Amino acid sequence: MSTRAFDGRWLRSGTYADEQTNSALDAHVCDTPVVICAAVRQMPDIGSCLVVEDDPDTAEIIRSLVEILGLDCCAASSGRAALELASTLCPDVVLVDLSLPDMTGYEVARALRLDPRVTYLVALTGFGTPEHRARSFEAGFDEHLVKPIERSELDDAIVRALVAVRPDLPLPSAYRPRRSPSSAR
């Protein structure tokens, strides 16, 4: 998939937008946070994100969507690589797949929670049972999102993460985390 053609804007239908439709796309994809997303994009030094995903296409899509919001973003394809990057980069938010080649996302979350600089963890997975959700929260995740994910769900999660970790950002109070990062520890 070409990053230029894809341009990080994924439609709900599963098709990608071309340059002619990009200007109007946010109104169709970001239902609730349209204004918030636009405001976030224009803020300098908004934050950083680490995407932990072993599928390269999925990692690139998520990374691109996060970058559209204005966050610096990088990706790791394994749990060990994620732990190394997180210790160096100190991301504000970490999006973690639960099925990784070398360790589970739960193990990654537990290890990341040992570092007080890591502040907001989101499980991003195909596992959506109540048991998986409970295990996610027990491992230290702040949110549990199930793939396939709507763009608006990802945007909302990122905005909630920013509100939780960057209270200095002028975002509406309606975007509050479901759980505070400190309660997940």
C-alpha positions in Angstrom: 0.0 0.0 0.0 1.4 3.3 -1.0 1.7 5.9 1.8 1.3 8.7 -0.8 -1.9 7.3 -2.2 -3.2 6.2 1.2 -2.3 9.5 2.9 -3.4 8.0 6.2 -7.1 8.6 5.7 -9.0 5.3 6.0 -12.6 5.3 5.1 -15.2 3.2 7.0 -15.9 1.3 3.8 -12.3 0.0 3.9 -11.2 2.0 0.8 -8.5 4.6 0.9 -9.0 8.2 0.0 -7.3 9.9 -2.9 -6.0 13.5 -2.9 -9.2 14.8 -4.3 -11.4 13.6 -1.4 -9.0 14.2 1.5 -10.2 17.8 2.2 -13.8 16.6 2.9 -12.9 13.2 4.4 -12.7 14.2 8.1 -16.4 15.1 8.2 -17.2 11.5 7.1 -14.7 9.6 9.2 -14.4 11.7 12.5 -18.0 12.0 13.5 -17.8 13.4 17.0 -14.2 14.7 17.2 -14.1 16.6 13.9 -13.5 20.0 15.5 -11.3 18.4 18.2 -9.1 16.6 15.6 -8.7 19.8 13.6 -7.7 21.7 16.7 -5.3 18.9 17.8 -3.6 18.9 14.4 -2.6 22.5 14.7 -1.1 22.3 18.2 2.7 22.2 18.3 4.5 19.5 20.3 1.2 17.7 21.0 2.7 14.4 22.1 4.1 11.1 20.9 2.8 7.6 20.3 4.3 4.1 19.9 2.3 1.6 17.8 3.2 -2.1 18.7 1.8 -4.2 15.9 3.5 -7.2 14.1 1.5 -6.8 10.8 3.4 -4.2 8.8 0.3 -3.0 6.9 -1.8 -2.6 10.0 1.1 -0.8 11.8 1.5 1.6 8.9 -2.2 2.4 8.8 -2.4 3.1 12.5 0.8 5.1 12.5 -0.5 7.2 9.7 -3.8 7.8 11.4 -2.1 8.9 14.6 0.3 11.2 12.7 -2.7 12.9 11.1 -3.7 14.0 14.6 -0.3 15.6 14.9 1.5 13.2 17.2 5.0 12.0 16.5 4.6 8.3 16.0 6.8 5.2 15.5 6.1 1.5 15.3 7.6 -1.6 16.7 6.8 -5.1 15.4 7.6 -7.1 18.6 7.2 -6.7 22.3 11.0 -6.6 22.9 11.4 -3.9 20.3 8.5 -1.9 21.8 10.1 -2.1 25.3 13.4 -0.8 23.9 11.7 2.0 22.0 9.5 3.0 24.9 12.5 3.3 27.2 14.2 5.6 24.8 11.3 7.6 23.4 9.0 7.8 26.5 5.8 8.0 24.4 2.7 9.6 25.8 0.5 6.9 24.4 1.2 3.3 23.4 -1.1 1.3 21.2 -0.4 -2.4 21.6 -1.7 -5.5 19.7 -2.2 -8.4 22.1 -0.8 -11.0 19.7 2.8 -10.4 19.1 5.5 -12.9 17.9 7.7 -12.8 21.0 5.4 -11.9 23.9 1.8 -11.1 24.6 0.5 -7.6 24.7 -0.4 -8.2 28.3 3.3 -8.9 29.1 4.2 -5.7 27.2 1.7 -3.7 29.2 3.0 -5.1 32.5 6.6 -4.3 31.6 5.7 -0.8 30.4 3.8 -0.1 33.6 7.1 -0.5 35.5 8.3 2.7 33.8 6.5 5.7 35.4 7.2 7.8 32.3 4.8 5.6 30.2 1.4 7.1 30.8 -1.4 5.7 28.6 -1.8 2.3 27.2 -4.4 1.2 24.7 -4.9 -2.5 23.7 -5.7 -2.7 20.0 -6.7 -6.2 19.2 -9.1 -8.6 17.5 -10.0 -10.1 20.9 -13.1 -8.5 22.2 -14.6 -10.9 24.8 -15.3 -9.7 28.3 -12.4 -11.9 29.5 -9.9 -10.3 27.2 -11.1 -6.9 28.2 -10.7 -7.8 31.9 -7.2 -9.2 31.3 -6.3 -6.0 29.5 -7.3 -3.8 32.4 -5.6 -6.1 34.9 -2.4 -5.9 32.8 -2.4 -2.1 33.0 -4.1 -1.0 29.8 -6.2 2.2 30.1 -8.5 1.2 27.1 -9.3 -1.9 25.1 -10.2 -1.3 21.4 -11.3 -4.1 19.1 -10.2 -4.4 15.5 -11.5 -3.6 13.0 -11.6 -0.2 14.5 -13.4 2.8 13.2 -11.3 5.9 12.7 -13.5 7.8 15.1 -12.8 5.3 17.8 -9.1 5.6 17.4 -9.3 9.4 17.3 -11.4 9.5 20.5 -8.9 7.2 22.3 -6.0 9.4 21.3 -7.8 12.5 22.4 -8.7 10.9 25.7 -5.1 9.8 26.1 -3.9 13.4 25.5 -6.4 14.8 28.0 -5.1 12.3 30.6 -1.4 12.8 30.0 -1.3 16.4 28.8 -3.7 18.4 31.0 -2.1 21.6 29.6 -3.6 21.0 26.2 -6.8 23.0 25.6 -9.2 20.1 24.9 -12.8 19.9 26.0 -13.5 18.1 29.3 -15.9 15.8 27.6 -12.8 13.8 26.5 -11.9 12.2 29.8 -10.3 8.8 30.1 -12.4 5.8 31.2 -9.7 5.1 33.8 -6.9 7.3 34.9 -3.4 6.1 34.1 -2.5 6.1 37.8 -5.3 3.8 38.6 -4.0 1.2 36.1 -0.8 0.7 38.0 
